Amino acid sequence: MPGPLQGVKIIEMVGIGPCPFAAMMLADMGAEVIRIDRKSAPGEGNPYPTLGTRYDVMARGRRTLALDLKQAAGREALLQLVERADVLLEGYRPGVMERLGLGPDILLARNPKLVMGRVTGWGQDGPLAYAAGHDINYVALSGMLHAMGRKDGPPAPPLNLVGDFGGGGMLLAFGVLCAVLEARQSGKGQVVDAAMTDGAALLGAMMYGLRAHGMWGDRRETNMLDGGAPFYDTYACLDGKFVAVGAIEPQFYARLLELAGADDPDFRQQWRQDRWPELKGKFAALFATRTRDAWCRLLEGSDACFAPVLDMAEAPRHPHNAARATFVEVEGVTQPAPAPRFSRTPAAVPAAVVPAGEGAAILADWGLERAAIEALREGQVI
């Protein structure tokens, strides 16, 4: 595939959550990513029914090799691929790769320039390193989950965007590319330890700075960006749909008031924090007077810092998203397009996931000898 990472070779140990997301991002940018899946026993069920299907969007753009790593020949085949790779990505719990005989010491001995990217919830060390968890747990420990949600309810789970994908997958992709650049200068690989709780904390850098300066409080829905401010929130419209406003700067706030016809003098008290609850009520009443589409006709495209709140069926059809091709369709599945964009080495529309089944071709493409491949096939390793 074309893209700025063309020529970079990556091995991905198949998993769920942040690891496939990072591998998807790298494949989108042109890296050749080979997924190593376990070779299932006959009749063994798949606990994740979308894996390997066209609905497995995060598996797009790469081929899959089913390999029996319980056999020494399977591990040796993987190590031969490692010799030819720039990066290996894995998202298992700490110690799993070591128990397979594929820990960093062994991998780096076979390829001293290899970058081994490891993503976990708690990190490779620390008191919680070996405990089970999911996105919501890692974000909770970072201090960020406490800041999300309405003041009269519990903290609101931010889907799994903050831990798995922003604080996990993106952090892993960034980390391994940093290490690849360094390895090309030093000739030495290394391990990248991407922990979702670290990444979620990192995403909160601005909030921690504001809190230290006394500009952010620990009570939800009392701050500028958490729904406390009347000019930065979502509001219900006459038809039950929602709009989002983010008119922070005075000139943008003034434009919002002007276009919305908000002539009540109370609206002018933008930064009177003690008046925010009252102003939110006034804005709620104002936005309830028109449908969402009517507000779009009035405010969208202006400096009022306005947008409709779209669902996932509506978002791909929005004129702005359509004009930028923000979404693409691959084998009938609508999905986000590769991002960001490059002026000289643009990414292509990604190919759908290729299920396991062409292991011999993958091994041959990566330079393994035909006799060795035939032996793996006969031994039911692939």
N, C-alpha and C positions, 0 to 999 in steps of 0.2 A: 504494500500500500504506500502511496505517496505521503509526504508529511515531513516535518522537521526531524523526526527520529528515525527516518529510514536508515537501515543498516544496523540499528541497535537490536540485539538478540536477547530475549527475555524468556525465562522459564517461570511459569506460574503454577504453584501447587494449588489445585482446585479447592475452594472453600466457599464460604458465604460472607457477605458484608463488605468490609473495607478492602480486602485483598483483591477480589474480582473487580471492584470499582477502580482501584488504582491501575490494575492491568488493563481495564477497558480504556482509561484515559491514555495510557501509554500506547496501546494498539491504535487508538483513534489517531494518534500523531505519527503513525507510520512504523512504529517498532514491530518487529516480528515476535509475537508472543505465542509460545506453545504451552498449552495447559496440560498438566500432568494429573490425570484423574486416577482413582483407584480402579483396579480391574475387579468388577463385582462378581461374586459367586453366582452360579445359575439360580434363578428364582429370587435373588435378593432384591428387595424393594428399594425404591428411591424415596427417601424421606422429604425431598424437595421437588415436587412434581414439575416445576417449570425448568429445572436444570436440564440443559441439553436440548431444549426446545426453542422455537423462534421467539417465545415470550421471555426467554432469559436474556434480557437486553444487556446486562452487564457482562455477558460472555461474547458479545459481538466482536467480529474482526479477528478471530483467532481459531486455530485448530486444536483439537484435543487428542492426546495420546493416553489411552488407558494402559496402565503399567502396574504389574504386580510387584510392589516394593517389599513384600514379605520374602520374596526369593532373592538370593544373592545376585542372580543374573539381572533381575529388574533394577536393583540398586546400582549395579555396575553400568547398566544402560543409561540410567539417569546421570551418573557421574561422567560418562562420556559426553552427554549433552552439556553438562556443566562446564566441561573443558572448552566448549565452543561458545558459551554464553557470556553476556556482559552482566546480567542481573538474574538472580533467583528471588522470587517473591513467595512468602508463605505467611499464613494467618492462623496457624495452629496455636494451641496453648503452649506455654514454655515447656521445653523438654521433649515434645513429640518428635521433632526432627532428630534430636539426639538419640532417642530410643530407636528410631529407624536406621541409625547408623549414618545419618546425613546431617550431622551438626556442622556448625561453621568451621571448626578445625579441619574436618575431613573435606568439606567443599573447597575451602581456600587452599588446602594442600594440592588439590587437583587443578585449581585455577587461581593463582595468587592475585589476579586482577578482578576477581569476581566481587560484585556487590550483592550481599545477601540482605534483602529487605524483609524485616519481620514486623508484622503488625499484630498487636494484642490489645486487650482492653486496659489492663493495668500496667503493662510493660513487662520486660524480661526479668526484672527483679523488684524487690519491695515486698512488704508483708502480705499484700493481696495478690501477688503475681500468679499464684497457682489456683486462685479461686475462680469459679464460674461467674459469668456476668453477661450483660448485654448493654447496648447503647445507653439506655436510660440510667443504668448504674454508674457508668463512667462519667456521664455528664453531671450526674448528681454530685460526684466527688469533686468535680472541678469548681463548684460554686456557681455554675451557670444555670443549672436547672432551677435552683432556688429563685432566680431572677425572672423566670418566665411564667406567665399566667396572670389571672386576675386576682386582686387582693382578697376577694371574698371566697376564694376557692383554693384548692391545692395547686402546687406547681404543675404546669401543663407540659406533657411530653412533646418535644419539638420534632415529631416523627422520629426517624433515626438519622436525621440530616447532620446533626452537630457532632455526634460521636462517630458513627460508622463512616460517614462519607466526608464531611468537612474536616473533622478532627482526626480521622483515621485514614481513609483512602487517599485523600488529597495530600495529607501530610506524608504518607508513605511515598507517593509518586514524586513529590518535591524532594524528599530525602534521598531517594535512590538516584535521582538525576544529579543532585549535588555530589553524591559519592562517585558517580560515573565520571563526571567532569574532573574530580580530584584524581581518580585512578588513572585517567589518561595523562596526567602530569607526573604522578608519582610512580606509576606502574604497580600500585598496591591497592587491593580491594579492602573491604571492611564490612562490618555488620551495621545496618541501620535499624535502630530500635524505635519504632513508631508506636507509641501508646496512645490510645484514644482519650484517656483521661488527661494526658499531657496536651494533646491536640485541642480538646475542648477548652482547657484552661487557656491555651494560646489564643483561641478565637475570642476569648474574653479580655484581651489585653487592654482595650480602650476602657472597658467598664471598670477594671481594676485601677486604672489610672484616675478615672473620674471619681471613684470611691475614695481613693487616697486624698484627692483634692477637696473632698466634701461636696462633690456635685452628684453623687449617686448614693441613694439610701438602700437599705436592705429590705424595705417593705415593698412588695410588688405593687405595680400600677400607681406609683407615686413619682416616677422618674420620666425624663423626657422621651426615652425610646422604648418604654415598656408598657405603653398604653395609659400612662398617667397624664400625659399632656394632651389637651384637646386637639391640637394641630398635628398629632402623630398617632393616628389610631384608625380603626375600621368602624364603619357605620352602616346600619341597616337602611335600606331604601324602601320605597312604597311597595315594591313588589316582593320584598323579602330577600332580595339579593343585596350584596355588600359592595362598598367602595372603600378605598384606602387613601388617606391623605397624609402627607409628610411635609407640610409647609413650615419648616423650622425657621428659615431666615426671614427677617421682617418683611422684605420686599415680596417674597413668595407668599407669605401669610396675607399680606395686604391684597395681593392679586386674588387669592382664594376668596377673601371676603367680598371683593368687588364683583367677581364673576358670579358668586353664589347668591348675591343680593343680601348678604348678612349686614344689615344696616343698624342693628342694635348696638348702641355704644359700648355695651359690656364686652363685645367681641374684641374691642381694642386693647383689652387688658391681657395681651398675649403671655407676658412673662410674670403675671401675678399668680404665683403657684397656689396661693390660698384660694384663688378663684377657679382653678382648673376643674374641680368637680362640677361646679355650676355651668361653666362654659361647655363642658362635655355634654351636659344635658341639653343645652341650647343647640349645639351642633347635631345631636341625635334627633332632635325635633325638626331641625332644618332639613337634614338629609332624608327624613321620612316623608317629606312632601313630594318627592319625585321618584320615578323609577330609576333603576341603575342606568338604563340606556339613555334616559333623559339627562342624567348628570354627566354621562360620557359626552353627549352632544354639546353640553355647556362647558365642560372643564377639560376634557382630554386634549392633550397637545398644547396646553397652555403652561405658564409658569406657576400654576397653582399647586404643583407637585401632587398630582392626582392620578389614580389608576383604578379601573374596576377590579374587583376580586373575582378572578376567573377560576372555574373548576378545570379539571384536567381534560375534559372534553372540549371546553371552550378555548383554552389557551393556544392550542396549535392553529386555530382558525382566526385568531386576532390578526388584524391587518399588519401590525408591526412585526409580530412573530413570523407571519407569512412572508413579508417582504425580505426579512433577513434569513429566511429558511432556518429558523431556530429549532424547528422540529423536522425530522425526516421520517419516511416510511420505509421500513425494511421488511420484506415478505409480509406485508399487510399489518405490521405492528408499528404504530406511531410512537416515536421516541425522540428524546433530545438529540440534536446534532452534536458532533464533536465541537469542542470549544477549548481554548480561545481560537481566534482566527489569525492566520499568517498571510502576509502580503505576497511572499515569494514561494513559500513551500506549503500551500494549503493542504489540509487533510481532505481525504475523499469521503464520500458517503460510506459508512461502514458496512461490511458484509455481515450477514446473519451468522449466528453461531454454527460451527460445523461440529456435529456430534462425533464422539469417538468412533473409530472404525478404520481410519487410514494411518494407523501407527507405523506401518512399514514405510509408507511414503514420507512421513515426517522424519523418521530416522535416516532415511536415505538422503533427504534434502539437507540434513544437518551433517552429513558426511560419514555416517557409520557404514561399515563394509557390508556387502550383501550377505556374505556367509554368516556374519554375526546376527544380522536381522532375521535370517531364516532360522537360526538356532533359537532365537527369542520366540519366534512364532511357534516352532515345534514344541518348545517347552511351555507354551501357553502363558508366557510372561507378558506378551502384548496381545 
